[in-house]
Amino acid sequence: MIYPVTAAAIVSLCAASSVSAQASGRAEGIDWITLAMGAIGGLALFLYGVDILAGSLKQAQGGRFQRLLERSSSNRFLALGAGTAATIALDSSSVVIILLIAIVDAGLISFAHALPMILGANIGTTLSSQIFAWNIDTYAPLPIAAGLLWKASAKTDAARRNATILLGLGLVLFGLNIIGTAAEPLKEHAGIVAWLRGLENPLLGVLAGALVTIAIQSSSAMMGIVITLAGTGVITLPAGVAIMLGAEIGTCADTLLATLGRSRAAVKAGIFHLLFNAGAVLIGVLLIDQLAQFGAATAQDTGQRIANAHVLFNLAGALIVLPFVGAIAILLERVVPGDRSGAELVTPTQPSGQLAS
């Protein structure tokens, strides 16, 4: 669902752009009305596409992947893979982690068994970045047209859901294409370029990435916008990497909200997600030059470089923390005690390579 805060964020961004233009006194040939209309339309279409894509995928695949997560919970490596696979299929790490919180809250698995899956969700979300970086938004009208025709001729609910998934994907890509086209003139505007270069300061970039991600409620959406703007030359590699790190913080907002009113076990799963992402971002800020260098060494396009840095950041973080999830679970047990009713699952000792609470 696209909340009112998203609309407020769009209006604020457009207002800030207008004030910046007026203050500089240099329009530099930019038609600000046309640019603002393109940005608003593209962003609205993009967010609507994300909304219907996530909802349709959850309807079509949510139950199947809930069972996968439950079956894979006892082995940390299977759990990591299950979290990754579910996120790729559902196209949202937030949806998967919220699903995990619900599963833990229901007592189907212990919160300790959910931790590797949360790490896997962070890996899975990097696929979206790669897709955005492949510049396939040029062909967005094709899935839109195919989805509409399929939906019009569909005879079953399953077929209509699949058609909606295809339509949602097309709208996401088409929205990104509009945003990129609208933003093209900005790279020639000295004031805007100077402001965006200010985001190369890691703290400012992280803050901007976190706030916008909270506003639009999707780290994948944030990465899509950043990669698209980077591909047009509006955002530089250092600024893009900093914003990417901020998006990792902002995505925790949804999962923390999902823990409200839940059991202590579910709360601990949400706390782990926040602490892991915050700790990883702190290290990422210290190593931001190395992340940018990795991106520069693996691609020519700036958007692809940011996407590659995103993969390295999340993959390395998950693999480094995976061996220690058992110890982290014990620590969280002490910091956040279980429910007084003792309703949390008691996890038996598992063979080597599996989790123990």
Salt bridges, closest charged atoms under 4 A:
GLU28 OE2 - ARG26 NH2 3.32
ASP105 OD2 - ARG262 NH1 3.26
ASP157 OD1 - ARG160 NH2 2.72
GLU184 OE1 - LYS187 NZ 3.17
GLU200 OE2 - ARG197 NH1 3.32
GLU248 OE2 - HIS310 NE2 2.91
GLU333 OE1 - LYS268 NZ 2.92
GLU344 OE2 - LYS268 NZ 3.17
